[in-house]
Amino acid sequence: MAAGGEQQQAHRPGTYKQKNKQHKHGKHRTKGEIGRENKGRVAVMALTKKQRRETRKMDRRNKANQLRRNKKDLVLTEKRKLGSRDGPPHLVAVIALHAEVDAGAVTKILRGEGVGGVVHEDQGVTGAKDSFGLVLPRFKQRFIFYRPDTADLHALLDVAKIADSLVFVLESTEGWDSYGEYCLSCFFAQGLPSHALVCQGVADLAVKKRSESRRVLSRLVESHFPDARLFPVDSEQDATLLLRHLSAQKQRRLGFRSRRSHLLAQRATYIPNTSQNGGGGPATGLGTLCVSGYIRGSPLQVNRLVHITGHGDFQLSQIDAPADPLPIVTAAPRLVKPVRDVEMMDGGDGDVRVLMKADPEKRESLQAEAEVDPMDGEQTWPTEAELEEAEEARKKRRVMKVPKGTSDYQATWIIDNAEQEEDDDDVDSCDDDDGMMEDEMDGDNESQDAGSECASEGDDDDEKEEEEEEEEISSTGCTGADQKYDEGLDEAEEGEGLRRYREARANEMFPDEVDTPLDVPAKTRFQKYRGLKSFRSSPWDPLENLPPDYSRIYQFQNFERMRRRILADATSEEEGAMVCMGGKGVLFREFSPISWFCPRNCGVSLFTKGILFGNPPFILMSVMHMLVRQHPSNTEPVKTKEDLVFQCGFRRFRASAIFSQHTSADKHKMERFLRPGAPTVMSVYAPITFPTAGVLVFKQRDNGMQDLVATGTLLSCDPQRVVLKRIVLSGHPFKINRRSAVVRYMFFNRDDILWFKPVELRTKWGRRGHIKEALGTHGHMKCVFDNQLRSQDTVLMNLYKRVYPHWTYDPYVPAPLPWVKREPPPALCDIDME
């Protein structure tokens, strides 16, 4: 013990005492402890888990295996259904890719008796060059072979949209020609279904040369078809192998086709309204078009609208289901006689059943545009919430110095000038030191002006000498060659091409630069434009100053969510004319005059190669955006707002598009021309279509031919996508100081300088600045920059305005003339230039 009986104090740990971690005992209680503490009470989380019926690990594994097995069985069922007794016939299109080959010879061999099939001549497509039905009892398969007109590009593209398989007929040495290459480019851009490559003429070669010819042709087609197999079709045995391959090959899925019902019209009759009513009244151009064909894809709804490619949207009236005209029977005659169209359409055997009729209350309307009320723009009294919001915005508003006469709206787009005033003070202190520099620049400019005058006189003399030399050369040139060269030259087309080339070249060298007019004030000429502090971050209201055409279109609150819901509903629909019906006698009525595209017997002539597509639940007009790239074969400049032909999914229409850059920002710069090698967004007014869908863009020549200029995909539907057109005003630095310069040639009067004073300036060499003051009355202005300018630099001012597409949508697209590749001009005869 301590002396004096004092008790020793215990040690108290300090801040540096070591603290060890506690033992981790699991920090949980057993189920028995939890049960004893709860005494029978059940937590809310446990109740929800019981409702979800959580299964064991083995049960979850078995459920996943069942789902996987069901999906696999569904795919196998769809594959086995095509061409079988329970599905539509296998639709095969035979297309020749070379002018020297005959696709009719391939179909002739397929008709042969050695194939072992039953030919139905009446089950082809009315009006086609070569179309027939073929039933193979040995394979338990049935086919419909269709040979479209190769010269009609629209017919080829339409058939490729719905065909189950394509058979390309190649030439034995070259494969395909220039037109075949052009067609393949269109097929790949649109979406190529399952296909097979066949060639003829190999059997006519010597035995030793057959393998070499096949090897050369295989190497030739590897660029477009890496894994394709060549089928020689010179005998009926070869045809049997081709049919076996077509029936067993894997079907490619096309997104825009699998989500919609589609039908190839094999029969069509048109009944005018006067004949239906039994009266002798005048013809109104209205009537009923009866279409017969096999329904493919998803079920066809009678209350939905249908679309005819290149002609528009229509309403259905009734769907009938006659007996299957192409049954698979084991014993049948070799050739079936054709049946009259009237018997087929009217159901002469009495087996026609009415599947469904349209309900006038549930049937969708053909109205695609919103009704415009001119009184909607009338000013109404604001609500209490709007008044409170405006009052808060007024209190938070920042006071700025603006030019005299500037409105409150214009002031919101003017940048803060506080920093500019500080820079001005700094520059003013430096101007006295730069007086000598200004005098030196004046002397240099005077000497440069004198030199330029002498140079201009010398240039004039050189131009005169060159003109005299050209006249001498033209007078001594070969006249016969000139006349031969000018025979195939179109002067109007040549002048238009020269104008377009010069515009594209000028836009490439001087992007968006425009000249300030001399006779009109710049603030009047460019009154719709405004300046932006930053193109990326400066605000721009997407609902500001919308054009009148925006009152006719529709907009989704969330386009992607609506797309997923519509596609999910389409896959879950079970009502309607199913694929396995093989239905005939689809009847629909047109509610608009039909004589605008074919005055006489229009329905029959239309559906000789007609294709009918089922539409989504609505067809509404909106602003559609397509992401495209210029096609490598196109060398002609394509200008924005030019009349083009678009094929977007199953639709084909004419429209004028505006081009813009593809960026992730909220503002997008407009492109004046289609840029080669860069993705470009085309915006048009068109009916709403859901991605994914291929896009083909054609440009029509003066002679009626159409050239493929761009390909891509459908991007989105967004009327609020802001596309800004930029113009650049340029000026020349006249006198250069350390931080300031006198600029001319950008404006030509004092008022314009004061009007555009708040807009920021930039130079081609990366300097940034602003206008300080106007000098005199002839457009000279003193500008301040962040660093000294170079004498060869150019001062620029960027101005922007929002642009919109033109409403030129036209669903009727006439068939183009047969395509011919543009040939280069013939070579000139040699001229002695000395």
Residue pairs with C-beta under 8 A, 6 or more apart in sequence:
2 8
29 37
55 63
79 250
79 251
81 87
81 579
81 580
82 88
82 90
82 164
82 251
83 89
83 90
83 141
83 142
83 143
83 164
83 247
84 140
84 141
84 142
84 328
85 140
85 327
85 328
86 580
87 579
87 580
87 582
88 294
88 295
88 296
88 579
88 580
88 582
89 123
89 133
89 142
89 143
89 144
89 294
89 326
90 141
90 142
90 143
90 144
90 164
90 165
90 246
90 247
91 143
91 144
91 146
91 162
91 163
91 164
91 165
91 264
91 294
91 296
92 143
92 144
92 145
92 146
92 163
92 164
92 165
92 166
92 167
92 246
93 145
93 146
93 147
93 148
93 159
93 160
93 163
93 165
93 166
93 167
94 103
94 106
94 107
94 130
94 145
94 146
94 147
94 167
94 169
95 103
95 147
95 148
95 150
95 156
95 166
95 167
95 168
95 169
95 183
96 102
96 103
96 150
96 168
96 169
96 180
97 168
97 169
97 170
97 171
97 175
97 176
97 177
97 180
97 183
97 184
98 169
98 170
98 171
98 174
98 175
98 176
98 177
98 180
99 177
99 179
100 171
100 177
101 169
101 170
101 171
101 200
102 169
102 200
103 130
103 147
103 150
103 169
104 129
104 130
104 147
105 200
106 167
106 169
106 198
106 200
106 233
107 130
107 132
107 145
107 147
109 115
109 233
109 234
109 235
109 236
109 238
109 239
110 134
110 145
110 239
110 242
110 243
111 119
111 132
111 134
112 236
112 239
113 236
113 334
114 235
114 236
114 237
114 239
114 240
115 134
115 136
115 236
115 239
115 240
115 243
116 136
116 137
116 138
116 240
117 134
117 135
117 136
117 137
117 243
118 134
118 135
118 136
118 137
118 329
118 332
118 333
118 334
118 335
118 336
119 132
119 133
119 134
119 334
119 335
119 336
120 132
120 133
120 134
120 135
120 325
120 326
120 336
121 132
121 133
121 335
121 336
121 337
121 338
122 133
122 325
122 336
122 337
122 338
122 339
122 344
123 132
123 133
123 144
123 266
123 325
123 326
124 130
124 131
124 132
124 133
124 144
124 145
124 146
124 266
125 131
125 146
125 264
125 265
125 266
125 608
125 609
126 266
126 267
126 268
126 341
126 604
126 607
126 608
127 605
127 608
127 609
128 146
128 147
128 148
128 608
128 609
129 147
129 148
129 149
130 145
130 146
130 147
131 144
131 145
131 146
131 147
132 144
132 145
133 142
133 143
133 144
133 145
133 326
134 142
134 143
134 144
134 145
135 141
135 142
135 143
135 326
135 327
135 328
135 329
135 332
136 142
136 143
136 243
136 247
137 328
137 329
137 330
137 332
139 243
139 244
139 247
140 328
141 243
141 247
141 328
142 326
142 328
143 243
143 246
144 264
144 266
144 294
144 326
146 159
146 163
146 264
148 155
148 156
148 159
148 609
149 155
149 609
150 156
150 179
150 183
151 818
152 609
152 815
152 816
152 818
153 183
153 186
153 706
153 816
153 819
154 309
154 310
154 652
154 813
154 815
154 816
155 609
155 815
156 183
156 186
156 187
157 186
157 187
157 190
157 647
157 696
158 309
158 310
158 609
158 611
159 264
159 609
159 611
160 166
160 187
160 190
160 191
160 192
160 193
161 190
161 191
161 254
161 257
161 262
161 309
161 611
161 650
162 257
162 262
162 263
162 264
162 296
162 611
163 193
164 193
164 194
164 251
165 193
165 194
165 195
165 196
165 246
165 249
166 187
166 192
166 193
166 194
166 195
166 196
167 195
167 196
167 198
167 242
167 246
168 195
168 196
168 197
168 198
169 198
169 199
169 200
170 176
170 197
170 198
170 199
170 217
170 221
170 230
171 177
171 199
172 199
172 200
172 201
172 202
172 205
172 213
172 217
173 213
173 216
173 217
174 220
175 217
175 220
175 221
176 184
178 821
179 819
179 820
179 821
182 633
182 708
182 819
182 821
184 224
185 631
185 633
185 708
185 711
186 696
186 708
188 224
189 694
189 695
189 696
189 708
189 711
189 712
190 647
190 694
190 696
191 254
191 255
191 256
191 257
191 694
192 252
193 251
193 252
193 254
194 249
194 250
194 251
194 252
195 225
195 228
196 228
196 229
196 231
196 242
196 245
196 246
196 249
197 221
197 225
197 228
197 229
197 230
197 231
198 230
198 231
198 232
198 233
198 242
199 217
199 230
199 231
199 232
199 233
200 232
200 233
200 234
201 234
202 210
202 213
202 214
202 232
202 234
203 210
203 232
203 234
203 235
204 234
205 213
214 230
214 232
217 230
218 230
221 228
221 230
229 245
231 238
231 241
231 242
231 245
232 238
233 239
233 242
255 692
255 693
256 649
256 650
256 692
256 693
256 694
257 297
257 650
258 297
258 298
259 297
259 298
259 567
259 570
259 571
260 297
260 298
260 570
260 613
260 614
260 615
260 616
260 650
261 295
261 296
261 297
261 298
261 299
261 300
261 301
261 576
261 577
261 613
261 614
262 295
262 296
262 297
262 611
262 612
262 613
262 614
262 650
263 291
263 293
263 294
263 295
263 296
263 300
263 586
263 611
263 612
264 293
264 294
264 610
264 611
265 291
265 292
265 293
265 607
265 608
265 610
265 611
265 612
266 292
266 293
266 294
267 290
267 291
267 292
267 293
267 341
267 344
267 345
267 584
267 607
268 289
268 290
268 291
268 292
268 603
268 604
268 606
268 607
268 608
268 610
269 289
269 290
269 341
269 342
269 345
269 603
269 604
270 287
270 288
270 289
270 290
270 594
270 601
270 602
270 603
270 604
271 287
271 288
271 289
271 290
272 283
272 286
272 287
273 283
273 284
273 286
273 287
273 288
274 280
274 281
274 282
274 283
274 284
276 287
276 288
284 593
285 593
285 594
285 595
285 596
286 589
286 590
286 591
286 592
286 593
286 594
287 589
287 590
287 594
287 603
288 317
288 587
288 588
288 589
288 590
289 314
289 587
289 588
289 589
289 590
289 594
289 603
289 606
289 607
290 345
290 585
290 586
290 587
290 603
291 585
291 586
291 587
291 588
291 607
291 610
291 612
292 344
292 345
292 584
292 585
292 586
293 584
293 586
293 612
294 582
294 583
295 577
295 578
295 579
295 581
295 582
295 583
295 586
296 579
297 579
297 614
298 570
298 571
298 573
298 576
298 579
298 614
299 573
299 574
299 575
299 576
299 577
299 578
299 579
300 306
300 316
300 319
300 576
300 577
300 586
300 614
301 573
301 575
301 576
301 614
302 316
302 318
302 319
302 355
302 356
302 357
302 358
302 576
302 577
303 316
303 358
303 359
303 362
303 363
303 364
304 316
304 364
304 614
304 615
304 617
305 313
305 314
305 315
305 316
305 364
305 366
305 615
305 619
306 313
306 314
306 315
306 316
306 588
306 612
306 613
306 614
306 615
307 313
307 314
307 612
307 613
307 614
307 615
307 619
307 650
307 651
308 314
308 606
308 610
308 611
308 612
308 613
309 611
309 613
309 650
309 651
309 652
310 652
310 811
310 812
310 813
311 597
311 606
311 811
311 812
312 592
312 811
312 812
313 366
313 368
313 615
313 619
313 687
313 811
314 366
314 588
314 589
314 590
314 591
315 358
315 363
315 364
315 366
315 588
315 589
315 590
315 591
316 358
316 363
316 586
316 587
316 588
316 589
317 357
317 358
317 587
317 588
317 589
318 354
318 356
318 357
318 358
318 587
318 588
319 354
319 355
319 356
319 357
319 577
319 583
319 585
319 586
319 587
320 347
320 352
320 353
320 354
320 355
320 583
320 584
320 585
320 586
320 587
321 352
321 353
321 354
321 355
321 577
321 581
321 583
321 584
321 585
322 344
322 347
322 349
322 351
322 352
322 353
322 583
322 584
322 585
323 349
323 351
323 352
324 582
325 339
325 344
325 584
326 582
340 348
342 348
343 349
344 584
345 585
346 352
347 585
352 584
352 585
355 577
355 581
355 583
356 576
356 577
364 617
364 618
364 619
366 591
366 592
366 619
368 619
368 620
368 621
368 687
369 552
369 553
369 620
369 621
370 551
370 552
370 553
370 554
370 621
372 548
372 551
372 552
376 551
382 390
398 416
400 411
400 414
400 416
400 417
401 417
402 410
402 411
402 414
402 758
403 754
403 755
403 757
403 758
406 414
410 530
413 530
413 531
413 532
414 758
415 531
415 533
415 758
415 760
417 758
420 770
420 784
423 739
423 784
424 772
424 784
426 739
427 739
427 740
427 772
427 784
430 737
430 738
430 739
430 740
431 737
431 740
433 738
434 737
434 738
434 740
437 736
437 737
437 738
438 735
438 737
441 735
441 736
442 735
445 734
445 735
473 831
473 833
476 831
476 832
477 829
477 831
478 829
478 831
481 828
481 829
484 826
485 825
485 826
485 828
488 826
489 825
490 702
492 702
493 702
497 636
500 636
500 637
500 639
501 637
503 637
503 639
503 672
503 673
504 637
504 639
504 673
507 672
507 673
510 728
511 728
512 672
512 726
512 727
512 728
513 727
513 728
513 729
513 730
513 796
514 727
514 728
514 729
516 522
516 525
516 729
516 745
516 746
516 747
516 748
516 752
517 525
518 748
521 749
521 751
521 752
522 729
522 747
522 748
522 752
522 755
522 756
523 751
523 752
523 755
523 756
526 727
526 799
528 801
529 727
529 799
529 800
529 801
530 799
530 800
530 801
531 756
531 758
531 759
531 760
531 797
531 798
531 799
531 800
532 538
532 540
532 798
532 800
533 760
535 665
535 667
535 669
535 724
535 798
535 800
536 665
536 667
540 666
540 667
540 722
540 724
540 802
542 720
542 721
542 722
543 720
544 802
545 802
547 804
549 685
549 804
549 807
550 719
550 804
552 621
552 807
553 620
553 621
553 622
553 623
553 685
553 719
554 620
554 621
554 622
554 688
555 622
555 718
555 719
555 720
556 562
556 717
559 716
559 717
559 718
563 690
563 691
566 616
566 617
566 690
567 690
569 617
570 616
577 583
577 586
586 612
594 602
594 603
595 602
596 812
597 606
597 812
598 605
598 606
613 650
616 688
616 690
618 688
619 687
619 688
620 687
620 688
621 685
621 686
621 687
621 688
621 809
622 685
622 686
622 687
622 688
622 717
622 719
623 683
623 684
623 685
623 717
623 718
623 719
623 721
623 805
624 648
624 683
624 684
624 685
624 686
624 688
624 689
624 714
624 716
624 717
625 681
625 682
625 683
625 714
625 715
625 716
625 717
625 718
625 721
626 646
626 648
626 657
626 681
626 682
626 683
626 684
626 695
626 697
626 712
626 713
626 714
626 715
627 662
627 679
627 680
627 681
627 695
627 712
627 713
627 714
627 715
628 679
628 680
628 681
628 682
628 695
628 697
628 710
628 711
628 712
629 677
629 678
629 679
629 680
629 710
629 711
629 712
630 638
630 674
630 675
630 676
630 677
630 680
630 709
630 710
631 708
631 709
631 710
631 711
633 707
633 708
634 699
634 707
634 708
634 709
634 710
636 699
636 707
636 709
637 673
637 674
638 644
638 673
638 674
638 699
638 709
638 710
639 672
639 673
640 657
640 658
640 659
640 670
640 671
640 672
640 673
640 674
641 656
641 657
641 658
641 805
641 806
642 656
642 657
642 699
643 654
643 655
643 656
643 700
643 808
644 654
644 655
644 656
644 657
644 697
644 698
644 699
644 709
645 652
645 653
645 654
645 697
645 698
645 699
645 700
645 706
645 813
646 652
646 653
646 654
646 655
646 657
646 682
646 684
646 686
646 695
646 696
646 697
646 698
647 694
647 695
647 696
647 697
647 698
648 686
648 689
648 693
648 694
648 695
648 714
649 689
649 693
649 694
649 714
650 693
651 686
651 687
651 689
651 811
652 811
652 813
653 686
653 809
653 810
653 811
653 813
654 808
654 809
654 810
654 812
654 813
655 684
655 685
655 686
655 805
655 808
655 809
655 810
656 684
656 805
656 806
656 808
657 682
657 683
657 684
657 805
658 670
658 682
658 683
658 723
658 803
658 804
658 805
659 670
659 671
659 672
659 673
659 674
659 680
659 681
659 682
660 668
660 669
660 670
660 671
660 680
660 681
660 683
660 723
661 668
661 669
661 671
661 680
661 681
662 668
662 679
662 680
662 681
666 722
667 722
667 724
668 681
668 721
668 722
668 723
668 724
669 723
669 724
669 726
670 723
670 724
670 725
670 726
670 803
671 680
674 680
674 709
674 710
679 712
680 710
681 715
682 697
682 710
683 721
683 723
683 805
684 805
684 809
685 805
685 806
685 807
685 808
685 809
686 809
688 717
689 714
689 717
690 714
691 713
691 714
691 715
691 716
692 713
692 714
693 713
693 714
694 711
694 712
694 713
694 714
695 710
695 711
695 712
695 713
695 714
696 708
696 710
696 711
697 708
697 709
697 710
697 711
697 712
698 706
698 707
698 708
698 709
698 816
699 706
699 707
699 709
700 706
700 707
700 816
701 707
703 817
704 816
704 817
705 816
705 817
705 818
705 819
705 820
706 816
706 819
707 819
707 822
722 802
723 802
723 803
723 804
724 800
724 801
724 802
724 803
725 800
725 801
725 802
725 803
726 798
726 799
726 800
727 798
727 799
727 800
728 796
728 797
728 798
728 799
729 746
729 747
729 796
729 797
729 799
730 745
730 746
730 794
730 795
730 796
730 797
731 743
731 744
731 745
731 746
731 747
731 794
731 795
731 796
731 797
732 743
732 744
732 745
732 794
732 795
733 741
733 742
733 743
733 789
733 791
733 793
733 794
733 795
734 741
734 742
734 743
734 744
734 780
735 741
735 742
736 788
736 789
736 790
736 791
737 788
738 788
739 784
739 785
739 786
739 787
739 788
740 772
740 782
740 783
740 784
740 785
741 782
741 783
741 785
741 789
741 795
742 775
742 780
742 781
742 782
742 783
743 780
743 781
743 782
743 783
743 795
744 778
744 779
744 780
744 781
745 779
746 779
746 781
746 795
746 797
747 753
747 756
747 779
747 781
748 778
748 779
749 777
749 778
749 779
750 774
750 776
750 777
750 779
752 779
753 771
753 774
753 779
753 781
754 774
756 771
756 797
757 770
757 771
758 770
759 770
759 771
759 797
759 798
759 799
760 768
760 769
760 770
760 797
760 798
761 768
761 769
761 770
761 771
761 783
761 785
761 795
761 796
761 797
762 768
762 769
762 795
762 796
762 797
762 798
763 785
763 789
763 793
763 794
763 795
763 796
764 793
764 794
764 796
765 789
765 790
765 793
767 785
767 786
767 787
767 789
767 793
768 785
768 786
769 783
769 784
769 785
769 786
770 783
770 784
771 781
771 782
771 783
772 781
772 782
772 783
772 784
773 781
773 782
774 780
774 781
774 782
775 781
775 782
783 795
789 795
